[in-house]
Amino acid sequence: MTDSLIEAIHSAQRGERRPLVMGIVNVTPDSFSDGGRFDRPDRALAHALRLVEEGVDILDVGGESTRPGAEPVGVDEELERVIPVIERIRGRVDVPISIDTVKPEVMRRAVAAGATMINDVLGLRAEGAMAAAAELQVPVCIMHMQGEPRTMQKEPRYIDVVEDIRSFFGERLQACREAGVDDSLLVLDPGFGFGKTLEHNLQLLARFDHLRGLGRPLLAGISRKSMLGALTGKSDPGQRVAASVAAAVLAAGRGAAIVRLHDVDETVDALKIFAAVEHDHRG
Ligand code: 7PJ
């Protein structure tokens, strides 16, 4: 499972196939606000199965909200949210599961329960996370974030947002090598909306292809984010589907190997058009 996932990611990076679609499965109280504690895993399972029907390539299961202003969650609470969901999904379908966490203990328990990828918004900078990744040897998404979720949107500052993030990735790649996390396992993500103004986010998307120089597959997560609300005037994230699909196609055109998103059905269709034109009729 791990080898075929790595091969698919690298094939997308080489431009041989359309980007992989990573569908978001949130297991946080704010995303299931009307659900009680006990039916939460079943609701998350039902959501995951729907995404599979819609053609998702990777399911990204997360139990801690990293939205601007969000408060951290304890390890026991996070485990209680995500492990039953991973077990239920694994019992039903073979689609690769990614665990969206910054905590080493959650990484270990999630992989033991059947996850085959780690998605870390702190880029393995939390205490013990790098060692856990070195031990688990599964693909890891290293995301860039300036600051921390509680305060990151206060006053983000860069000299040049693309170059600054490139040097952050250079430093993380070196740290991974030193810790024994193989280069072939790493995916890089500039972290749209994580300590970035609208202008920073637009520069990152416009110049997303500059990050290809790092030689690693790239992930873009723009789905329903506030940058799209700012551009369309739509304050309700649920109204940002078309904007999200457009952003995913733009990221695909600039070399994203994975796009992380909510609206799988719509985006898979859009990427089929993208692939038919870009891969099949350009010679
Ligand atoms: C991202 C993420 C992202 C990666 C979130 C949201 C906020 N992980 N987790 N990249 N965003 N790798 O989905 O709106 O952009 S949480």
Boltz pocket constraint, residues with backbone or C-beta under 6 A from the ligand:
constraints:
  - pocket:
      binder: B
      contacts: [[A, 24], [A, 66], [A, 67], [A, 100], [A, 119], [A, 120], [A, 121], [A, 141], [A, 143], [A, 189], [A, 191], [A, 192], [A, 219], [A, 220], [A, 221], [A, 222], [A, 223], [A, 224], [A, 225], [A, 260]]
      max_distance: 6.0
